Amino acid sequence: MNNNSLSLRGEELASNPARVDMELFFEASQNLYCPETNPDGAFLLNVAENHLMSGYIKKELTDITLNSSIPDWVLNYTDPSGHPEVRETIALFMEKHLCKCPIHPDTIGFSAGAAAIIEISSFILADKGEVVVIPSPSYPVYTGDIGIKSGLERYDLQTHFHIEETGSAAPVTIPILEKAKTDLVAKGKQFKILLITSPDNPTGCMYGEGQLRELANWCIKNEVHMVVNEIYAFSQIDTSDDLISIDYKEDVKYSSFANVMKDLHSDYLHLWYGLSKDFAMSGLRFGIVHSLNQDFMNAFRNGNIPHMVSNHTQWMIGELFKRNDFLEDYIQENKKQVTTSYKEVVKTLKKIGVPYVPARGSLFIWTDLSKYLKEDTDQGQEDLWISIYKNTGVLLTPGAGFGHQKKGLFRIVHSALPTSHLKVAMEKLERYLLAQ
Ligand SMILES: Cc1ncc(COP(=O)(O)O)c(C=O)c1O
């Protein structure tokens, strides 16, 4: 292909895959494990999808499709922030279930997935070359979501090296932020946004309300925007379960950042949510932003047109989220299922002595396979990743792109396969690692 026909931006995109594991993901997707027809097939443990709960969602959406008629507004243009009736329904859902505090429909907006929310929020909150500080390790795709269109730079905040240093504690503290600020000032850079993910991707750690409040106060004082991405809010692990309770030294209660936002009522505080993870709907592309900053919400409305969620999807989601009994049962069941699949992976890791960060939430486990590296380099990490895949069919996410300095760390998604398949994947991984 002659890339000279593209813009410089286009040329750069053409040769930079969005994720390091994308090609292998497509390859593995064509060769999936099936006990009867493809026992040597692949196990996709690298993409954070929640297949445990998709049956519940499909049943409900089918019922809506069969039993309700589509309103006229679905075929027309609507408010770029989201259709007003659907925003009302989602604001009520957030108020009752997610945030447990009042949420006004005018303080929320929808885009086509959390990725689109991240992109447009970055565009609105910071200028090209300004810096988003993100605790390491963190979701690799943030780099592109904040960088490709808005040109923001990612600064990976190093809070620890060995995973045992932090355990399941949320690692960002005020002294660490002060240090990052000093470092950035020395480099002539502007610390513009602090981005926290809670529960976190990939460590599964969770920030308590006190910690969020402290960070928010620091951000307001330093005129830094703070965003908390709560996309895994309902995918919490039952840490009181007998098999895993020993992993958690202290109790951390989930509390949505919306509570801190309500109390501090600052233009610097914002929250992201999405339905791709907890609600098993990554394909429907539904992301949510909540902000009490009126200018931000105005800019969002004016800039969101290319990112809008289709009205048909908005309508279906609106109908689904009116079903309160369903939501209550779903949230309970999701927690049970996520805990069961989490334990399946932990059982293997404990058995073979692989260190991991005890997760409080999310759909994965962050593990340290560094003792199996042939060389302590990026190449050594990639070689181990490929070797695991070629020998077992198990496709993990390697640490590359998570911004962490230690090599040999991998993310294992536990919610993307039926538990019976996950068991086989873990048996194969165990056999492979023990033979090294
Ligand atoms: C922390 C985090 N934010 C955003 C996303 C993207 O979500 P969506 O599929 O809704 O764009 C992901 C997906 O893995 C994620 O882990």
The ligand as an ORCA input file, in Angstrom:
! r2SCAN-3c Opt
* xyz 0 1
  C     -10.545      0.891     31.848
  C     -11.235      0.795     30.530
  N     -11.776      1.892     29.986
  C     -12.392      1.850     28.799
  C     -12.494      0.668     28.092
  C     -13.175      0.685     26.741
  O     -14.521      0.410     26.875
  P     -15.519      0.459     25.635
  O     -15.518     -0.901     25.023
  O     -16.865      0.797     26.236
  O     -15.049      1.491     24.698
  C     -11.948     -0.509     28.623
  C     -12.021     -1.779     27.875
  O     -11.268     -2.703     28.089
  C     -11.314     -0.443     29.880
  O     -10.773     -1.523     30.455
*
